[in-house]
Amino acid sequence: MMKNKFIQLWAVCSLLFFVTVFTSWKKPTSNNNSATVEQEQGIFIFIKSKPISEYQYLGSVSKSIALSGSPDEMLKSLIKKCKKEYPGADGIIFTSNDMDKADCIKFK
């Protein structure tokens, strides 16, 4: 009789243990939508992407009409413009492939 109660108690405790372990056990998840962001002149650069962190939109900058250099020159020019017009900017978001306009942002 005592042996039966002990086996039942052991079975219930084992069941509770396994239920707890398997319900709290999480499968590893792959986060394919994150990346390391590059910085140029202290400004985070987002090209056709947006930061995960919350940010405040400060304003937009556009390239000059006469500017027709390499993508690197355009990038540097717009970063320089962003830093001049929005000194508190933390990042710049390029929304088009031709990099002629970008949004300046500040992280919250």
Backbone torsions as a table, in degrees:
resi	resn	phi	psi	omega
1	MET	NA	-50.6	179.6
2	MET	-64.4	-35.9	-179.7
3	LYS	-67.1	-38.2	178.0
4	ASN	-63.5	-43.2	179.5
5	LYS	-66.5	-38.1	178.6
6	PHE	-64.0	-43.2	179.8
7	ILE	-65.6	-40.6	178.2
8	GLN	-64.3	-44.6	178.7
9	LEU	-61.9	-43.4	179.3
10	TRP	-62.9	-41.3	179.9
11	ALA	-64.7	-43.2	179.4
12	VAL	-65.1	-45.0	179.4
13	CYS	-63.0	-41.9	179.1
14	SER	-63.4	-43.8	179.1
15	LEU	-60.9	-46.4	177.9
16	LEU	-60.9	-40.6	179.0
17	PHE	-61.0	-50.5	-178.1
18	PHE	-66.2	-37.5	177.1
19	VAL	-63.1	-44.0	179.4
20	THR	-63.2	-45.2	-178.5
21	VAL	-64.2	-48.0	-174.9
22	PHE	-74.6	-27.2	177.2
23	THR	-79.4	-25.9	179.4
24	SER	-93.4	-9.3	179.3
25	TRP	-77.4	119.3	-177.1
26	LYS	-105.4	142.3	174.8
27	LYS	-73.5	143.3	176.2
28	PRO	-62.4	135.3	179.7
29	THR	-107.4	144.5	177.8
30	SER	-98.1	127.3	179.0
31	ASN	-106.2	86.5	-176.0
32	ASN	-81.8	-0.9	-177.1
33	ASN	-107.7	27.7	176.0
34	SER	-123.8	157.4	-177.6
35	ALA	-155.1	167.5	172.8
36	THR	-90.7	131.7	-175.4
37	VAL	-97.1	134.8	177.9
38	GLU	-80.1	154.0	176.6
39	GLN	-121.8	144.0	175.8
40	GLU	-136.3	122.8	180.0
41	GLN	55.6	33.6	178.2
42	GLY	81.3	7.0	-179.0
43	ILE	-113.0	129.3	175.2
44	PHE	-72.4	137.2	-174.7
45	ILE	-113.1	121.8	177.2
46	PHE	-118.6	116.5	179.1
47	ILE	-111.0	116.1	-177.2
48	LYS	51.7	38.6	176.2
49	SER	-153.5	168.8	178.9
50	LYS	-134.4	152.3	178.9
51	PRO	-70.0	152.1	176.1
52	ILE	-75.8	-37.3	-179.8
53	SER	-66.7	153.4	177.2
54	GLU	-68.2	144.4	179.6
55	TYR	-146.1	163.0	178.2
56	GLN	-110.7	132.2	176.3
57	TYR	-76.2	124.9	179.8
58	LEU	-96.8	-37.7	-177.5
59	GLY	160.9	-179.4	-178.9
60	SER	-118.1	153.5	173.9
61	VAL	-127.3	148.4	179.4
62	SER	-126.1	154.0	178.8
63	LYS	-74.4	154.6	176.8
64	SER	-71.2	151.5	-179.9
65	ILE	-62.4	-36.4	-177.3
66	ALA	-76.3	-14.4	-176.5
67	LEU	-74.4	115.4	179.6
68	SER	-141.4	42.9	-178.1
69	GLY	-92.1	-162.1	179.7
70	SER	-71.7	162.5	177.3
71	PRO	-55.8	-35.6	178.5
72	ASP	-64.8	-40.2	177.7
73	GLU	-65.9	-41.4	178.7
74	MET	-64.6	-40.9	178.2
75	LEU	-59.8	-50.6	-179.4
76	LYS	-62.2	-38.9	179.3
77	SER	-63.9	-45.0	-179.4
78	LEU	-71.1	-32.5	175.5
79	ILE	-65.6	-43.2	178.2
80	LYS	-60.4	-43.9	178.7
81	LYS	-63.7	-41.9	178.9
82	CYS	-61.1	-46.4	-179.2
83	LYS	-65.3	-32.7	179.9
84	LYS	-73.5	-47.3	-176.6
85	GLU	-79.9	-28.7	-178.6
86	TYR	-134.6	78.8	-174.3
87	PRO	-58.5	-24.5	-179.9
88	GLY	-88.6	7.0	-176.2
89	ALA	-66.7	140.2	176.5
90	ASP	-103.6	-24.4	-175.1
91	GLY	-153.1	169.2	179.8
92	ILE	-138.0	132.7	-177.7
93	ILE	-113.4	114.1	175.4
94	PHE	-88.2	123.6	-175.4
95	THR	-102.4	-5.9	179.4
96	SER	-130.2	159.6	-179.1
97	ASN	-68.5	-31.6	-176.6
98	ASP	-83.0	-0.2	172.9
99	MET	54.0	37.9	179.9
100	ASP	-92.7	-10.8	179.7
101	LYS	-147.3	144.8	-179.4
102	ALA	-147.8	150.0	175.7
103	ASP	-96.1	135.1	177.9
104	CYS	-97.2	136.6	-175.0
105	ILE	-132.2	159.6	173.4
106	LYS	-128.9	130.0	178.6
107	PHE	-73.0	141.8	179.5
108	LYS	-82.8	NA	NA
